[in-house]
């Protein structure tokens, strides 16, 4: 309880007093974020920056990271990948040249896969300049299965884990008879579609998949033709892993096209989606995440209100618990390791447990996947149990199903090569 009170006090206090707080005097521990800060998904990258900054400020406000030579502040350094793989790898080389020990990325599984391969090579060739990859959103299951790496940790639920939650909600929704799958045309989107087919077949074999379509990532400006095809199929539900503007533009087209179907989404609770859908989304748009603002409880409310105090503009309202949890766990691992050595920090992260009074998570050592509860929530008008809306839209989300960690935990095929402990 004492730890919870201290965490909450720091959460609230850092917003108002971080600038005035005595800053740790040691050399900064730099975290290099590689993600799209320009281009079609810039809004997603900017949302990440806000979450990372508030977490870093909270740690610095309470004295920074304590190491044998004193206290060190954390510092975020951003690298604009422009949302593509080639630029991400260029930025990774720049990050390594700057001797930044930690890579943070998430808004693209294709980029994450390329970074894992590059980091494996880097750490093998230059053991004195190893880096650790902390992944906050790239959810392709291969990253913690056949392509797992000792140098990679994922703090988000995998696509399979998210689909496990969504299909559990669909299992008991007998009004759903025909499902249309629509996803972005890259590794993540294809995995979402595969998982949906497999899990629906196992849990609801009576459901008919009436469409399975992929579209270019970040290039479609008008989703009306796609919505017309969904309507023509007779689907009463849509399952999609779309994110960023690809989700916002699709749900906007669904509203304008009068599509009367439920949307089971990975990311329908942020980045403009609720406002785009409006009343048409109430009772129809569902999302899955490790947390949402209306889960209830004093600790959860304090966490959310601290973010809104720091970022009062409704357009900035996209809170990611997992990103802030990631920074907190990294800071603790660095302290336990006694420094920023990648091998020592990685071993410190393995089996680490996070708890803050309203959420618990554990890093599975076998594959470096974080295991945690998931919430399936449904869009509703603000009021009653929906005390907090999204982005000032007047619409928020309420819990329809909470899955405990044991229900979201899936097996792994990871066979990880481990370096010797230092």
N, C-alpha and C positions, 0 to 999 in steps of 0.2 A: 504493500500500500504506500509505503514511503517513497518507493521508486516512482509509482504512478503520480503521486502528488508533485514530486520534483519535475517529472516530465511535463505535466500539465502547466506547472508554474513557468517552466522554460518556454513552453509553446506560446503562452499568452504574453510573457514578458518580452520575448525576443522581438516581437512585432513593433512594440513601442519604444524599446530601450536598447536595441542592438547597437545603434550608432553611438550611444553614450556608454555602453559597457566597456570595461577594460579588456582590450583585445589581447589574446595570447601573443607572446613576443617572439616565438620561434619562427623559423622559415616556414612558409605556407606549404601545406600538403595539397597539391594540385590534382583536380579531377578534370579530365578532358572529355567533354561531351561532343560526340560526333553525330550530328543529325541535321535534318533539313530545316534551315532557318530562312530560306527563300524558296520560291517555287510554289507549286500547288498545295503542298502540305506544310507551309511555313507556320500556320496556326497551331498545328500539332507540336512542332518543335518549340515554339514559343511557350506553349503550355508546360512542356517539360522543364524549360528553364525556370519558370516561376516556382514549380514544385521543388526543384533542386536547390534554388536559392534560399527559400524559406527554411528548408531543412539544414542547410549549411549555416545560415545565420543563427538558427537555434543552437547548434553545437558551439559555434563561436561565442555566442552570448553567455554560455555557461562555462566558458574557459577554454574551449578548443579541445584538441586531442592531446591527452597527457602521455608523454613519452619520457624515457629516462633522462633526456637532456632538457626537459621542460615542456611547456604547453605550446602547441602549434595550431594556428588557424587552418581551416579548410578554405580552399579557393576554387571556384568554378572557372574553367577556361573553355570557351565554346568554339567549335569548328563547324562551319557550314558545309554539309555534304551536298546541298542542293537536292537532296532526296534521291541520289543515284549511287550506284555501286562504285563506279570508277572514281568519282570525286571523293567518296568516303575513304577509299584506299589512299588517295593523295593526301587527304587530311590526316590519315593515320600516320603516314610517314612524317608529317610535320609534327604531330604529337610526340612521336618517338624521338625526333631530333631535339625537341624541347625537354626531353627527359621527364615527361609526365608519366607517373607509374600506373594510373588507372584510366581505363577507357569506359565511358558510359554511352550506351546507344540502345535504341529500341524500335524506332518507327520504321521498320522494314525488316522482315525476316531474310530477304535476299541480301541486304547489307550486312546483317548480323552473321550470316553464313560466310560471307567473304571476309569479314573481320576475324572470325574464329580461325579461318585458314591462315590469314596473314599473321595473326598473333602466335599461332603454333610455330610458324616459320621463324618469326622474330625471336621468340623465346628459346628456340633451339640453337639459332645461330649466334645470338648475343645474350648469353646467360647473365651478364652483368647489367643488362638493360631490359630485363623482363617486365612485362606489363600484365595487368589483370583486367578482364572484361566483365563488367557488370551490366546486365541486360535488363531493362525495365519494361519492355513491351514487345519484343520480337518473339512470337509465340509458336513458331513452327516446331512441332514436336521432335523433329530430327536433331535439333540443337541439344537436346538432353537424352537422345537415344543413340542412333548409329553415328552421329557426328558430334557426340559429346566431347568436351575438352576439359582438362583440369583447370585451364585458365579462364573458363567461362562459368558464370553464375547467372541464373535467371530468377528474377524476383516476381515476375508475372506468372499467372497460370498459363500452361500451354494451351494451344488450340483444342487439343483433345479434352483437357480438363474443363475448359469453358463449354465445349459442346456437351460434355457429360452433364453439366449443370442445366443447360438449356433443354436438353432432351428429357431430363428428369421432370422439368416443368411441363413439357409437352406430353409426357407419358400419361398424366391424369387429365389432360385437356381433350376430352372426347369430341369436342366440336371441330377439332383439327382433323381433316380427312385428306386434304390435298396440299402438298408442300412444294413450293418453288424455291430452288437454290440459285442464288446469284452472288458472285464473288469476283474479286479482283484477280486478274490473270497473272499470278505468279505463285511461287511455292506455297505461301501462306494460304492464299485463296483456294488452291487445289486441295490442300490438307483439310480446310474447313469443309469443303464439299464431300470429301471422302469420309470424314468423321461423321458428318450428318447422315449420310446414306447408311453407314454401318450401324450407328447407334439407333437410328429410327427403325431399321430392320430388326434389331434385337429387342427393342422396347415397345415399338408400335408397328408390328408387321402389317396392320390393316391400313396404314397410311400410304398413299400413292405419291411418289415424287413425279410431278408433272412438268418439271423443267429443271435443267442443270446448266447454268450459263456463266461464262466468264467474260469480263470486259477489260480493256486496257486500264492500267493504273494511272490515275491522275489526269486522264486525257478526255474523258467524256464530260461535256458541258451541259448536255440535255439528255436526261434519262427517260424522257417521255416515251420513246419507242420501246424501251425495255419494260416500262410499266404497262404499256398496251399489250405486250406479249404475256405478261403475268396475268392481266385481267382476262385475256382470251383463254388462258389455260384452265381457268376455273379454280385457281389456287385460293384456299382460305387462309394460308399462312406462308410467309416468306422467311427463310433462314439466310442470314448474310453475316459475313465477317468484315464487311466494308468498314473503313475508318476514314477520318478526316473529311475532306470535301466530297469524296466519292460517296460517303454515307449521307452527308447533308443534302447534296443535290438529288440523291435518289429518293429520300423521304419527302423532299419538297415536291418532286414530280409525282410521287404517289398521292400526295394531298391534292395537287392540282388535277390529277387524272381521275380522282374519285375511286381509288383502289380500296375496296372494303376487305382488307386482309390484315391479319396480325403479322407484325414484324418481330421475329426473334433474332436479336442482334447481339454482337459482342460489345458494341460501342455506341448504342443508341441513346445514352444518357449524357452526352456532352458534345462540345464543339459545334454548336448551332443546330443540332438535330431536333431537340424539343421545340425550339422556336419555329423551325422550318415546317414541322408537322402540325403544330397548333392543335386545335380541338380534334382534328382527325387522328391524332396519335393517342388520345386519352383512351385507356383500356385496350390499346392495340399494340403499342410499341413496348417491347421488353428488352432488357439489357442484362448483362452478367458482369460482375466485378467483385473484387475482394472486399469492397466497402462502398457505401454511398451515403450522402449526408443525412438521410432520414432513417438510419438504422436505430437511432435512439440512444439515450444514455448521456450522462453528464460528460464523460470523457470524450465521446465521439463529438458531441456538440462543441466542446471547447476546442477540439482539433480543427473543426470546420470553421468556427467563428474566428480563430486566429488567422486562418488563411484569408478570410473575407476582410478582416481588418487590414491585413497587409496589402491585399489587392482588391480594393473596393469597387473597381469598375466591373459591372456585370459581364462584360466581354471577356474578362480574365478568369471567370468562374469555371475552372475545370480542375478539380482537386484529385490528385492521385496519391492515395495512401501508400501504395507500393514503392513509389519513387522516394518518398520521404523515409519510409522504413529502410530502404536500401542504403541510404546515406547514414542513417543511424547505426545500422549493423556494420557497415564498413568502418565507421569511426571506432566502434568497439573492437573490431577485429584488428585494426592497426594498433590500438592500445595493447591488446593481448599479445600481438606479435612483437611489440617493442620497436616497430618501425614500418616502413613501407615495402619491404622485400616481398615480391609477389608470391613466392612459395610459402613463406611464413604466414602472410595474410590469408592466403587461400586455405591453409590448414586451420587457421583460426575461425574462418567462416563456416567450415564444415560442421554440421550438427548444431550450429548456433541457433538459439531460440530467441524470438522477439516477442515481447508482450508490452502493451501500453494501456491496458485497462479496458479496451474494447476490441482488440484484435490480437491473435496469436499466430505465429508462423515459425516454421523450422526449416533450415537448409538441409536437404537430404544429401548425405555425403556421397552416395552411390553415383549421382548424376548432376549434382549441384542445382537441382530444381527446388525452389521454395514451395513448401506444402502449407496450405492455408485454407480457411473456409471461403466459400463463395456465396454471393447473394444474387438471386434472380429477382429483378425488380420491374415494376410496370409503371408506365407513365400515367400521371394523374394531375388534375388541377391542384394548385397550391391550396392548402387548407386541411384541417384535421391532422392526420398522421403525416401529411406532406407539409412539414413546417418550412422547409427550405426548397426554393425553386432553383432551376438551372438557368444561369446567365440572365436573370431578370425577366425570364419569359413568362412567368406565372404558372409554369408547369414544372413538376418535379417527379420523383419516383418513390414508390412505396414497395416494401419487400413483399414478394409473393412466395418465395421459397428460399430458405437458408440451408446450404449444404455444409455439414461439418467437414473438417479436414479429412477424416476417414472416408467420406463419401466422394471427395474430389481427388484423392490419391490414386494414381494409376501406376501400373508397373513400368519399369524402364528396361531397355535392352542395352544400356550404356556399358561399355567395357573400357574403363578409363585407364590411361597410362599416367602413373603418378611419379613425379620426381622425388628424389630423396629429401627428407626434411633437412633443413640447414642446421 
